[in-house]
């Protein structure tokens, strides 16, 4: 009787693991940008991003203050 229960339990575990392994999650299609390419010459990039290579100094107090090489600056609170 014990061997039959053990075989039954093993069969249930095998079927369960098979079903769990074949279950697939729903996928979402995303756009892949090759090698992390960002078009830095586009108008959207120029208006929305700061070129961190131009930052000469920064301070962090109540927010982030960036000082640029050309004398301009940005502040984020």
Secondary structure as GFF3:
##gff-version 3
##sequence-region A 1 77
A	DSSP	alpha_helix	2	22	.	.	.	ID=ss1
A	DSSP	three_ten_helix	34	36	.	.	.	ID=ss2
A	DSSP	alpha_helix	43	48	.	.	.	ID=ss3
A	DSSP	three_ten_helix	52	54	.	.	.	ID=ss4
A	DSSP	beta_strand	55	60	.	.	.	ID=ss5
A	DSSP	beta_strand	64	68	.	.	.	ID=ss6
A	DSSP	beta_strand	73	76	.	.	.	ID=ss7
###
